[in-house]
Amino acid sequence: MISDKRTSGLLGQLGNIKNDEEFEKYISENTFNNYSDDKNNALTFSAYYNSILAEKSIPLKNAIKESGLPDYAYQIVNGTRSNPSREKIICLCIAAHMNITETKRALEIAQAGILYPKNIRDAIIIKHINTDDFSVMNINCDLDKHGLPCLNDIK
């Protein structure tokens, strides 16, 4: 089970580990694996994304259309396109109506930078997610209003 300890406390605990037994105990009590599912299979962005769509009953066709990434998105979602950009992952997350926790996990699985609330651009995206405004177009309007690059403008 994962603990509710603060990261700073966990770093201190890691610094005090003296042997493999203590380390294994630390792992079992304080960590999780973003890289595998419950059956220890590698968790891909594609698998995670499709599971979220199924859970929310959102047809893939609709999510792809709302993402603004027509053909390219299909390649990402079916796993034939590897290493999609952070921007494209965010667009797909928005189109899948992912909340902030689901979006963070998707970005981690894709090994892309998570949304950072001190970054004005990320703060705008977070605001839209937290208010259930899952429109890439609305987010782009808000970004443009603040003189920031729109989603998909950054490669």
C-alpha positions in Angstrom: 0.0 0.0 0.0 1.3 3.5 -0.9 1.8 5.8 2.0 0.6 9.4 2.4 4.0 10.6 3.4 5.4 13.8 1.9 8.1 13.5 -0.7 10.7 15.2 1.5 10.0 12.6 4.3 10.4 9.8 1.8 13.7 11.2 0.5 14.9 11.3 4.1 13.8 7.7 4.6 15.7 6.7 1.4 18.8 8.4 2.7 18.7 6.2 5.9 18.3 2.9 4.1 21.3 0.6 4.9 20.6 -2.7 3.2 18.4 -4.5 0.6 15.9 -5.7 3.1 15.2 -2.1 4.3 15.0 -1.0 0.7 12.5 -3.8 -0.3 10.3 -2.8 2.7 10.5 0.9 1.6 9.4 -0.1 -1.9 6.5 -2.2 -0.7 5.2 0.5 1.6 5.9 3.7 -0.3 6.0 3.2 -4.1 3.9 2.4 -7.1 4.8 1.4 -10.6 3.7 3.7 -13.4 5.2 1.3 -15.9 3.1 -1.7 -15.4 -0.6 -2.6 -15.0 -2.1 -4.8 -12.2 -0.8 -7.9 -13.9 2.8 -6.6 -14.2 2.5 -6.0 -18.0 4.2 -2.9 -19.3 1.6 -0.1 -19.2 1.7 1.9 -22.5 0.0 5.2 -23.1 -2.1 3.5 -25.7 -3.5 1.0 -23.3 -4.0 3.6 -20.6 -5.7 6.0 -23.0 -8.1 3.3 -24.4 -9.0 2.2 -20.8 -9.9 5.7 -19.9 -12.1 6.1 -23.0 -13.8 2.8 -22.2 -14.4 3.8 -18.6 -15.9 7.2 -19.7 -17.8 5.7 -22.6 -16.2 8.1 -25.1 -15.9 6.7 -28.6 -12.3 6.8 -30.0 -13.6 8.6 -33.1 -15.0 11.4 -31.0 -11.9 11.8 -28.9 -9.7 11.9 -32.0 -11.9 14.5 -33.6 -11.9 16.7 -30.4 -8.2 16.4 -30.0 -7.6 18.2 -33.3 -5.0 15.6 -34.3 -6.8 13.6 -37.0 -4.6 10.8 -38.5 -1.6 11.3 -36.2 -3.8 10.6 -33.1 -4.8 7.2 -34.4 -1.2 6.2 -34.7 -0.5 7.4 -31.1 -3.6 5.6 -29.7 -3.0 2.3 -31.5 0.7 2.4 -30.5 2.3 2.6 -33.9 3.6 6.1 -33.3 6.1 6.1 -30.4 7.3 9.1 -28.4 4.5 11.5 -29.1 5.1 15.1 -27.9 3.8 16.4 -24.6 1.5 18.7 -26.6 -0.1 15.8 -28.4 -0.6 13.8 -25.2 -2.2 16.9 -23.5 -4.6 17.3 -26.5 -5.6 13.6 -26.3 -6.1 13.8 -22.5 -8.3 16.9 -23.0 -10.3 15.1 -25.7 -10.7 12.1 -23.3 -12.1 14.3 -20.6 -9.3 13.2 -18.2 -9.3 14.9 -14.8 -6.0 16.3 -13.5 -4.9 13.0 -11.9 -5.6 11.0 -15.0 -3.8 13.6 -17.1 -0.8 13.5 -14.8 -0.7 9.7 -15.0 -1.0 9.8 -18.8 1.9 12.2 -19.1 4.0 10.1 -16.7 3.3 6.9 -18.7 4.2 8.7 -21.9 7.4 10.0 -20.2 6.4 13.6 -20.9 6.6 16.4 -18.4 3.6 16.7 -16.1 1.6 19.9 -15.9 3.4 22.4 -13.6 1.0 24.9 -11.8 3.7 27.6 -11.6 4.0 27.7 -15.3 1.4 30.1 -16.7 0.7 28.0 -19.8 0.3 24.9 -17.7 -1.8 26.8 -15.2 -4.3 27.7 -17.9 -4.5 24.1 -19.1 -5.0 23.0 -15.5 -7.8 25.5 -15.0 -9.7 24.2 -18.0 -9.3 20.6 -16.8 -10.4 21.4 -13.3 -13.5 23.3 -14.6 -14.4 20.4 -16.9 -13.8 22.6 -20.0 -12.5 19.8 -22.2 -12.2 21.9 -25.4 -8.8 22.2 -27.1 -10.3 25.2 -29.0 -11.3 27.0 -25.7 -7.9 26.3 -24.2 -6.2 27.6 -27.3 -8.3 30.8 -27.2 -7.3 31.3 -23.5 -3.6 30.6 -24.3 -3.7 33.1 -27.2 -5.4 35.7 -25.0 -2.4 35.5 -22.8 0.1 35.7 -25.7 1.1 32.1 -25.2 1.6 29.3 -27.8 -1.5 27.3 -28.5 -1.6 23.5 -28.1 0.1 21.9 -31.1 2.1 25.1 -31.8 5.0 23.7 -29.9 6.7 20.7 -31.5 
